[in-house]
Amino acid sequence: MKRLFLILILLFLNACATGTWHKTSGNNSNIENDKGYCSSLARSRFPGYICENPLMCRPDEFNKVLDQIIQKKATFQNCMYRRGYNYREN
């Protein structure tokens, strides 16, 4: 249980990391449209699993929730990379 809690904390802290998307050409005029498109694409493919009991997920449901979060983030990043953006940590 302690390991699970630690993994959860690390996952949420990772989500707090700041960085920026930028094009190598320097033309970032469509970045907000591209972010919106990639975000909606990721959300449509991985809408997010909602546990049977919203106050507490069962262990098998918890894995589904984490998988959905990870897959959504990966889909968003892949979409942004395909549109020519790179991610830079601040």
Backbone as CSV, one residue per row, in Angstrom:
resi,resn,N_x,N_y,N_z,CA_x,CA_y,CA_z,C_x,C_y,C_z
1,MET,0.821,-1.186,0.000,0.000,0.000,0.000,0.873,1.261,0.000
2,LYS,1.998,1.207,0.726,2.890,2.366,0.766,3.495,2.624,-0.603
3,ARG,3.837,1.556,-1.322,4.401,1.723,-2.662,3.391,2.356,-3.604
4,LEU,2.155,1.918,-3.497,1.087,2.453,-4.326,0.904,3.946,-4.062
5,PHE,0.940,4.327,-2.802,0.816,5.736,-2.424,1.994,6.540,-2.966
6,LEU,3.188,5.997,-2.883,4.374,6.673,-3.387,4.297,6.866,-4.897
7,ILE,3.859,5.853,-5.608,3.701,5.948,-7.059,2.681,7.021,-7.410
8,LEU,1.604,7.067,-6.667,0.573,8.077,-6.903,1.124,9.486,-6.703
9,ILE,1.867,9.683,-5.625,2.451,10.989,-5.346,3.414,11.392,-6.463
10,LEU,4.261,10.472,-6.900,5.209,10.773,-7.973,4.498,11.096,-9.285
11,LEU,3.411,10.388,-9.558,2.647,10.639,-10.769,2.063,12.045,-10.757
12,PHE,1.500,12.443,-9.629,0.918,13.780,-9.539,1.984,14.873,-9.551
13,LEU,3.128,14.624,-8.945,4.201,15.607,-8.986,4.752,15.761,-10.391
14,ASN,4.804,14.666,-11.120,5.249,14.719,-12.505,4.287,15.560,-13.347
15,ALA,3.012,15.481,-13.041,2.019,16.270,-13.763,2.194,17.760,-13.492
16,CYS,2.815,18.104,-12.377,3.033,19.516,-12.027,4.273,20.100,-12.699
17,ALA,5.059,19.278,-13.359,6.271,19.771,-14.011,5.904,20.789,-15.080
18,THR,6.695,21.836,-15.171,6.401,22.870,-16.152,7.341,22.737,-17.335
19,GLY,6.825,23.063,-18.463,7.589,23.033,-19.691,6.780,23.717,-20.778
20,THR,7.387,23.894,-21.923,6.693,24.559,-23.020,6.881,23.788,-24.316
21,TRP,5.887,23.874,-25.158,5.953,23.315,-26.498,6.388,24.422,-27.431
22,HIS,7.258,24.114,-28.356,7.719,25.105,-29.325,8.103,24.414,-30.621
23,LYS,8.008,25.132,-31.703,8.448,24.617,-33.001,9.876,25.047,-33.236
24,THR,10.630,24.192,-33.864,12.021,24.526,-34.146,12.114,25.676,-35.142
25,SER,11.088,25.839,-35.974,11.092,26.938,-36.944,10.834,28.278,-36.267
26,GLY,10.323,28.235,-35.042,10.038,29.465,-34.310,8.641,30.006,-34.555
27,ASN,7.888,29.410,-35.469,6.537,29.875,-35.774,5.536,29.145,-34.883
28,ASN,5.188,29.756,-33.763,4.254,29.147,-32.811,2.873,29.787,-32.879
29,SER,2.509,30.358,-34.026,1.251,31.096,-34.132,0.019,30.205,-33.949
30,ASN,0.103,28.920,-34.268,-1.050,28.024,-34.153,-0.978,27.121,-32.928
31,ILE,-0.149,27.442,-31.973,0.076,26.513,-30.862,-1.190,26.263,-30.048
32,GLU,-1.989,27.290,-29.818,-3.210,27.095,-29.023,-4.203,26.204,-29.763
33,ASN,-4.334,26.380,-31.070,-5.215,25.511,-31.858,-4.697,24.078,-31.855
34,ASP,-3.388,23.924,-32.013,-2.805,22.586,-32.028,-2.929,21.902,-30.667
35,LYS,-2.728,22.649,-29.589,-2.911,22.080,-28.246,-4.352,21.635,-28.042
36,GLY,-5.283,22.470,-28.484,-6.701,22.123,-28.363,-7.052,20.876,-29.154
37,TYR,-6.537,20.800,-30.387,-6.791,19.633,-31.220,-6.220,18.368,-30.581
38,CYS,-4.961,18.446,-30.150,-4.307,17.272,-29.570,-4.961,16.860,-28.251
39,SER,-5.400,17.838,-27.480,-6.075,17.536,-26.225,-7.404,16.829,-26.483
40,SER,-8.176,17.315,-27.453,-9.456,16.674,-27.756,-9.256,15.292,-28.373
41,LEU,-8.201,15.137,-29.171,-7.887,13.826,-29.739,-7.566,12.824,-28.628
42,ALA,-6.716,13.237,-27.690,-6.341,12.358,-26.582,-7.549,12.025,-25.722
43,ARG,-8.402,13.012,-25.471,-9.589,12.790,-24.633,-10.595,11.875,-25.328
44,SER,-10.697,11.977,-26.655,-11.638,11.116,-27.376,-11.165,9.667,-27.411
45,ARG,-9.860,9.472,-27.466,-9.339,8.097,-27.493,-9.280,7.470,-26.110
46,PHE,-9.027,8.282,-25.096,-8.929,7.800,-23.719,-9.730,8.727,-22.811
47,PRO,-11.053,8.532,-22.768,-11.913,9.469,-22.038,-11.739,9.444,-20.523
48,GLY,-11.134,8.427,-20.003,-10.934,8.354,-18.552,-11.903,7.370,-17.932
49,TYR,-11.388,6.473,-17.188,-12.201,5.454,-16.529,-12.723,6.010,-15.213
50,ILE,-13.998,5.855,-14.971,-14.597,6.293,-13.710,-14.923,5.049,-12.900
51,CYS,-14.439,5.033,-11.683,-14.628,3.876,-10.810,-16.099,3.687,-10.457
52,GLU,-16.446,2.446,-10.160,-17.814,2.128,-9.773,-18.236,2.947,-8.554
53,ASN,-17.358,3.021,-7.564,-17.579,3.851,-6.391,-16.646,5.047,-6.518
54,PRO,-17.174,6.245,-6.843,-16.304,7.400,-7.090,-15.447,7.821,-5.890
55,LEU,-15.822,7.432,-4.684,-15.055,7.820,-3.506,-13.833,6.944,-3.284
56,MET,-13.881,5.715,-3.817,-12.752,4.807,-3.626,-12.758,3.737,-4.710
57,CYS,-11.673,3.661,-5.448,-11.551,2.658,-6.509,-11.065,1.332,-5.922
58,ARG,-11.550,0.238,-6.519,-11.016,-1.077,-6.173,-9.625,-1.187,-6.790
59,PRO,-8.782,-2.097,-6.293,-7.422,-2.231,-6.840,-7.385,-2.484,-8.351
60,ASP,-8.293,-3.305,-8.856,-8.296,-3.555,-10.305,-8.752,-2.329,-11.086
61,GLU,-9.616,-1.520,-10.508,-10.041,-0.294,-11.165,-8.943,0.768,-11.136
62,PHE,-8.177,0.799,-10.074,-7.104,1.777,-9.932,-6.108,1.648,-11.079
63,ASN,-5.789,0.431,-11.458,-4.874,0.210,-12.585,-5.457,0.733,-13.890
64,LYS,-6.767,0.574,-14.065,-7.415,1.083,-15.276,-7.350,2.608,-15.324
65,VAL,-7.550,3.236,-14.183,-7.494,4.699,-14.115,-6.089,5.190,-14.475
66,LEU,-5.067,4.601,-13.871,-3.686,5.002,-14.168,-3.344,4.776,-15.632
67,ASP,-3.784,3.661,-16.187,-3.520,3.359,-17.590,-4.150,4.412,-18.495
68,GLN,-5.378,4.818,-18.192,-6.048,5.834,-18.992,-5.308,7.170,-18.934
69,ILE,-4.829,7.550,-17.752,-4.101,8.812,-17.597,-2.808,8.780,-18.401
70,ILE,-2.084,7.688,-18.292,-0.807,7.566,-18.999,-1.013,7.547,-20.509
71,GLN,-2.012,6.799,-20.974,-2.272,6.712,-22.415,-2.742,8.049,-22.982
72,LYS,-3.536,8.778,-22.219,-4.006,10.093,-22.674,-2.836,11.062,-22.833
73,LYS,-1.945,11.068,-21.858,-0.778,11.957,-21.929,0.110,11.572,-23.106
74,ALA,0.324,10.286,-23.319,1.164,9.824,-24.427,0.544,10.181,-25.774
75,THR,-0.776,10.072,-25.889,-1.456,10.417,-27.137,-1.327,11.910,-27.425
76,PHE,-1.468,12.742,-26.381,-1.306,14.186,-26.550,0.109,14.523,-27.013
77,GLN,1.107,13.936,-26.360,2.495,14.215,-26.723,2.798,13.764,-28.144
78,ASN,2.324,12.592,-28.516,2.544,12.073,-29.864,1.931,13.010,-30.903
79,CYS,0.738,13.488,-30.635,0.067,14.411,-31.553,0.872,15.699,-31.707
80,MET,1.359,16.237,-30.604,2.142,17.479,-30.669,3.452,17.266,-31.435
81,TYR,4.114,16.135,-31.200,5.351,15.839,-31.934,5.082,15.709,-33.431
82,ARG,3.969,15.070,-33.789,3.623,14.908,-35.204,3.321,16.245,-35.874
83,ARG,2.878,17.212,-35.097,2.581,18.538,-35.635,3.824,19.423,-35.672
84,GLY,4.971,18.877,-35.293,6.234,19.590,-35.423,6.699,20.330,-34.194
85,TYR,6.096,20.064,-33.043,6.495,20.739,-31.805,7.492,19.894,-31.018
86,ASN,8.316,20.546,-30.247,9.228,19.895,-29.317,8.905,20.392,-27.919
87,TYR,9.192,19.579,-26.924,8.910,19.953,-25.542,10.192,20.360,-24.870
88,ARG,10.182,21.493,-24.200,11.367,22.005,-23.511,11.014,22.195,-22.031
89,GLU,11.802,21.563,-21.165,11.618,21.735,-19.716,12.080,23.123,-19.311
90,ASN,11.361,23.717,-18.387,11.759,25.045,-17.876,12.674,24.905,-16.697
